Amino acid sequence: MYRKLYSFRGTDIASKGAKVMVVVLPEGGAKGMDDFIFQHGEKEFNKLVENALTIDEWRKKLEKDWERDKIQEKLEKNPER
């Protein structure tokens, strides 16, 4: 749900001419940017910022990840296939 909301907001803001970038936090204990910075430091966070995705790149990545997850779920339900 949050991804849909963020995607909509980001797309809406981008349509007004702003360059919207998405910082993707790695899986782990960090719940947000402040947690990540506290756990890993400013330098590591800056690396994430340098690799930030545009809103369109992020949406495409999400769609690809969702498709992969759907395929994985089908394989797990029907292992013979």
C-alpha positions in Angstrom: 0.0 0.0 0.0 2.7 2.5 0.9 4.5 1.8 -2.3 1.4 2.7 -4.3 1.0 5.9 -2.2 4.6 6.9 -2.7 4.5 6.0 -6.3 1.4 8.2 -6.8 2.8 11.1 -4.9 6.2 10.9 -6.7 4.5 10.7 -10.1 2.3 13.6 -9.2 5.2 15.7 -8.1 7.3 14.7 -11.1 4.4 15.8 -13.4 4.8 19.3 -12.0 8.4 19.3 -13.3 10.3 18.2 -10.2 13.0 15.5 -10.5 11.9 12.9 -8.0 14.5 10.4 -6.8 14.0 7.3 -4.6 16.7 6.1 -2.2 16.2 2.4 -1.7 17.3 1.1 1.7 18.7 -2.4 1.8 16.8 -5.2 3.6 17.6 -5.2 7.3 16.9 -3.6 10.6 16.7 0.0 9.3 13.1 1.2 9.2 13.9 4.6 7.7 16.8 6.8 6.7 17.5 7.9 10.2 17.9 4.3 11.4 20.1 3.5 8.5 22.4 6.5 9.1 22.6 5.6 12.8 23.4 2.0 12.1 25.8 2.4 9.1 26.9 6.0 9.1 26.7 9.0 6.8 29.2 7.7 4.2 27.1 4.5 3.6 24.0 6.6 3.3 25.6 8.9 0.8 26.4 5.8 -1.3 22.7 5.0 -1.4 21.9 8.6 -2.4 24.4 8.4 -5.2 22.6 5.3 -6.5 19.1 6.8 -6.1 16.6 5.8 -8.8 14.3 8.2 -10.7 10.7 7.6 -9.9 10.2 5.8 -13.2 13.2 3.6 -12.7 11.9 2.7 -9.2 8.4 1.9 -10.5 9.9 -0.4 -13.2 12.1 -2.1 -10.6 9.0 -2.7 -8.4 7.0 -4.1 -11.3 9.9 -6.5 -12.2 10.2 -7.5 -8.5 6.5 -8.1 -8.2 6.4 -10.2 -11.3 9.4 -12.3 -10.1 7.6 -12.8 -6.7 4.4 -13.9 -8.5 6.3 -16.4 -10.5 8.1 -17.7 -7.4 4.8 -18.1 -5.6 3.4 -20.1 -8.5 6.5 -22.3 -8.5 6.2 -22.9 -4.8 2.5 -23.8 -5.1 3.1 -26.1 -8.1 6.7 -27.5 -7.8 6.1 -30.1 -10.5 5.9 -27.4 -13.2 
